[in-house]
Amino acid sequence: MKINEIRDLPDEDIKGAIIKTRGEIFKMNFQAKGAGIENSGLYKTLRRDVARMFTVLKERAESGQTVVAPQGAPQEADSGSE
């Protein structure tokens, strides 16, 4: 994911993407321990994507800016479990 794409997302979408991407990294760790992973470059890309997302959130926090989803935009339901 490119940094400009991340900057266009609302904060809640970025946080959701971080959770999802961390889950993928977690699964890849288990695959690497067992049979091995097919695309080892994907692991590096996912870690960098998470770092980019945290960077955007930190930039927004330092500037006091928050981005929320526009009115009427579909939002994912929070399942309440992480």
C-alpha positions in Angstrom: 0.0 0.0 0.0 1.4 3.4 -1.0 1.7 6.2 1.6 -0.7 8.4 -0.4 -3.3 5.7 -0.3 -2.9 5.4 3.4 -3.2 9.2 3.9 -6.5 9.2 2.1 -8.0 6.7 4.6 -9.9 7.6 7.7 -8.2 6.8 11.1 -10.5 3.9 11.8 -9.8 2.3 8.5 -6.1 2.6 9.0 -6.4 1.0 12.5 -8.5 -1.9 11.0 -5.9 -2.4 8.2 -3.1 -2.6 10.9 -4.9 -5.3 12.7 -5.6 -7.2 9.5 -2.0 -6.9 8.3 -0.6 -7.9 11.6 -2.8 -11.0 11.5 -1.3 -11.9 8.1 2.2 -11.4 9.4 1.4 -13.7 12.4 0.1 -16.4 10.0 3.2 -16.1 7.9 5.4 -16.6 10.9 3.8 -19.9 11.5 4.1 -20.9 7.9 7.8 -20.0 7.9 8.4 -22.2 10.9 6.7 -25.2 9.3 6.7 -25.9 5.6 8.0 -22.5 4.6 6.4 -19.6 2.8 6.1 -19.2 -0.9 6.7 -15.5 -1.2 9.2 -14.3 1.4 9.2 -10.8 0.0 5.6 -10.4 1.0 6.6 -10.6 4.7 8.9 -7.6 4.3 6.3 -5.7 2.3 3.6 -6.3 5.0 5.9 -5.1 7.8 6.7 -1.9 5.9 3.0 -1.3 5.2 2.3 -1.5 9.0 5.1 0.9 9.6 3.7 3.3 7.0 0.3 3.1 8.7 1.7 3.9 12.1 3.6 6.8 10.6 0.5 8.4 9.2 -1.4 7.9 12.5 1.5 9.5 14.4 1.7 12.4 12.0 -2.0 13.1 12.4 -1.7 12.8 16.2 1.2 15.3 16.3 -0.6 17.8 14.1 -3.9 17.4 16.0 -5.6 16.3 12.7 -8.0 13.4 12.5 -9.7 12.1 9.4 -13.0 10.5 9.7 -15.1 8.7 7.1 -17.4 10.9 5.2 -21.2 10.9 6.0 -23.0 8.0 4.3 -19.8 6.0 3.7 -20.1 2.4 4.5 -18.2 1.3 7.6 -17.3 -2.1 8.8 -19.1 -3.3 11.9 -16.9 -3.7 15.0 -17.1 -7.3 16.2 -15.7 -6.3 19.6 -13.1 -9.0 19.7 -9.4 -8.6 18.7 
